[in-house]
């Protein structure tokens, strides 16, 4: 074990999600994630000849071996999804939807308006295609889960998705900025009911309703330990 790393059991049970990772290492990780994200987007639409694809594959394989030889088991910093935080201003760099340190994130950018409404924007590329020229419906659902997860953090409680219903109104275009908006409908005990929309300009592409179940920090720390 690295002598500079705490025992993981001790770390997880005293986990403070507002902590930040080492700045230099994190900046390098963000740079690496951005480069891989760009590679994903280019690969989804490339018409490169076989020789170029083989050369790129060899370089990628060599990089994977190099990264695979490095230490594993990075500590938990912040949250991988917004609904777990209970705080819309926590760190979400690991999120597969909004995380700048996660190369599969589009990324979706979320902001909070007057602590009541969450607004989001994204430009989805070909890597997320479903119908020709349009966003895969599963990615629409995942994006709504993240948007409405951020909405439920406005209540100040960490939570998990209990149910998510999507109504697809129109296909969502790729390569254009789209807008998400969400708010809390009501709270019933531990259940937090939310509603959101997805638009491309003036066109309503989809609506969603989600219910989140509030959980306490003991449960969150238990999940961190199980990880």
C-alpha positions in Angstrom: 0.0 0.0 0.0 1.2 3.5 -0.7 2.3 4.9 2.6 0.8 8.3 1.7 -2.7 6.8 1.2 -4.9 6.2 4.2 -6.4 2.8 4.9 -9.5 2.6 2.6 -11.9 1.4 5.3 -10.9 4.4 7.5 -11.1 6.7 4.5 -14.6 5.6 3.4 -16.1 5.9 6.9 -14.7 9.4 7.3 -15.3 10.4 3.7 -15.9 14.1 3.3 -17.3 14.6 -0.3 -16.4 18.3 -0.4 -12.6 17.4 -0.3 -10.6 18.0 -3.5 -8.0 15.8 -5.1 -4.3 16.9 -5.5 -4.4 19.8 -7.9 -1.6 18.7 -10.2 -2.8 15.1 -10.6 -6.4 16.2 -11.1 -5.4 18.8 -13.7 -3.5 16.1 -15.6 -6.5 13.8 -15.4 -8.8 16.4 -16.8 -6.4 17.0 -19.7 -6.2 13.3 -20.4 -10.0 12.9 -20.2 -10.5 15.8 -22.7 -8.1 14.1 -25.1 -9.8 10.8 -24.9 -13.2 12.4 -25.2 -12.1 14.1 -28.4 -10.7 10.8 -29.7 -14.1 9.2 -29.0 -15.9 11.9 -31.0 -13.4 11.7 -33.9 -13.5 7.9 -34.0 -17.3 7.9 -34.2 -17.2 9.8 -37.5 -13.8 9.0 -39.0 -13.3 7.7 -42.5 -9.6 7.2 -42.1 -7.9 4.5 -44.2 -7.0 1.1 -42.8 -3.3 2.1 -42.3 -4.2 5.1 -40.2 -6.7 3.1 -38.1 -4.1 0.4 -37.5 -1.5 3.0 -36.5 -4.0 4.6 -34.1 -4.9 1.2 -32.7 -1.3 0.4 -32.0 -0.8 3.7 -30.2 -4.0 3.3 -28.2 -2.9 -0.3 -27.2 0.5 1.0 -26.1 -1.1 3.7 -24.0 -3.5 1.3 -22.4 -0.6 -1.0 -21.4 1.2 2.1 -19.9 -1.8 3.2 -18.0 -2.5 -0.4 -16.9 0.9 -0.6 -15.3 0.2 2.4 -13.2 -1.2 2.2 -9.6 -5.0 1.5 -9.4 -7.6 2.2 -6.8 -8.0 6.0 -7.0 -9.7 7.4 -3.9 -13.3 8.7 -4.0 -13.4 12.4 -4.5 -16.8 14.1 -4.8 -19.6 12.2 -6.4 -20.2 10.3 -9.6 -23.8 11.5 -9.8 -25.5 14.6 -8.7 -28.4 13.0 -6.8 -26.1 11.5 -4.1 -24.7 14.9 -3.0 -27.6 16.8 -1.4 -25.6 19.8 -2.7 -25.8 21.1 -6.3 -22.3 22.7 -5.8 -20.4 19.6 -4.9 -17.7 18.1 -7.1 -19.1 15.9 -9.9 -16.0 15.5 -12.1 -16.4 11.7 -12.1 -19.9 11.7 -13.5 -20.5 9.8 -16.8 -22.8 12.7 -17.8 -21.3 15.9 -16.4 -17.9 14.9 -15.3 -14.9 16.6 -16.9 -12.7 13.9 -15.6 -14.8 11.2 -17.3 -14.1 10.8 -21.0 -17.5 9.3 -21.8 -19.3 12.4 -20.5 -20.6 14.6 -23.4 -20.3 16.6 -21.1 -23.6 18.0 -20.0 -23.3 21.4 -18.3 -25.7 22.1 -15.4 -26.4 25.4 -13.6 -28.8 26.2 -10.7 -31.1 29.2 -11.1 -32.2 30.9 -7.9 -31.9 27.5 -6.0 -35.2 26.4 -7.6 -34.6 25.5 -11.2 -31.8 23.4 -12.8 -30.9 24.3 -16.4 -28.6 22.3 -18.6 -27.0 22.5 -22.0 -25.1 19.9 -24.2 -24.1 19.2 -27.7 -24.2 15.4 -28.3 -22.0 14.1 -31.0 -22.1 11.0 -33.3 -20.9 8.8 -30.5 -24.3 9.1 -28.9 -26.4 8.5 -32.0 -29.5 6.4 -32.1 -31.9 7.2 -35.0 -29.8 8.6 -37.9 -28.6 12.1 -37.0 -30.4 12.0 -33.6 -29.7 11.2 -30.0 -30.1 7.6 -28.7 -33.2 7.4 -26.4 -31.1 5.7 -23.7 -28.8 8.7 -23.5 -31.8 11.0 -23.3 -33.0 8.9 -20.2 -29.5 9.0 -18.7 -29.2 12.7 -19.1 -32.6 13.3 -17.5 -31.6 11.1 -14.6 -28.6 13.4 -14.0 -30.5 16.6 -14.5 -33.3 15.6 -12.2 -30.8 14.2 -9.8 -29.3 17.7 -9.6 -32.8 19.0 -9.1 -33.4 16.8 -6.1 -30.2 18.0 -4.4 -31.9 21.4 -4.1 -33.8 19.8 -1.1 -30.4 19.4 0.7 -30.7 15.6 1.0 -28.7 12.9 -0.8 -30.9 10.5 -2.6 -31.2 7.7 -5.3 -33.5 7.3 -8.2 -36.7 5.5 -7.3 -38.3 5.8 -10.7 -37.9 7.6 -14.0 -40.5 8.1 -16.8 -39.6 9.6 -20.2 -42.1 10.8 -22.8 -40.4 11.2 -26.1 -42.0 14.0 -28.1 -39.6 14.5 -31.0 -36.2 13.1 -32.0 -33.4 15.0 -30.3 -30.9 16.3 -32.9 -27.1 15.7 -32.7 -24.5 18.4 -33.2 -26.8 21.1 -31.9 -27.0 22.7 -28.5 -30.0 21.3 -26.6 -31.5 22.6 -23.4 -32.7 20.8 -20.3 -34.7 22.3 -17.5 -36.0 20.7 -14.3 -37.6 21.5 -10.9 -39.0 19.9 -7.8 -42.8 19.2 -8.0 -43.4 18.1 -4.5 -42.0 16.2 -1.5 -43.8 13.4 0.3 -41.8 12.1 3.2 -38.6 10.6 1.8 -39.9 10.8 -1.8 -38.9 13.8 -3.9 -40.9 14.2 -7.1 -39.3 16.1 -10.0 -40.1 17.1 -13.6 -38.0 18.1 -16.5 -38.0 19.0 -20.2 -35.5 18.7 -23.1 -35.7 21.2 -26.0 -33.9 21.9 -29.2 -34.5 25.6 -29.6 -38.3 26.0 -29.5 -39.0 22.3 -30.1 -39.9 20.1 -27.2 -38.1 16.8 -27.6 -38.9 15.0 -24.4 -40.3 15.3 -20.9 -39.5 13.4 -17.8 -40.8 12.7 -14.3 -38.6 11.1 -11.6 -39.0 10.2 -8.0 -35.9 10.2 -5.8 -35.7 8.5 -2.4 -33.8 10.3 0.3 -31.0 8.3 2.0 -28.8 9.2 4.9 -25.0 9.5 5.0 -24.6 6.2 6.8 -25.9 4.5 3.7 -23.7 6.5 1.4 -20.6 5.7 3.4 -21.6 2.1 3.3 -21.7 2.2 -0.5 -18.3 3.9 -0.6 -16.8 1.1 1.5 -18.4 -1.6 -0.7 -16.8 0.1 -3.7 
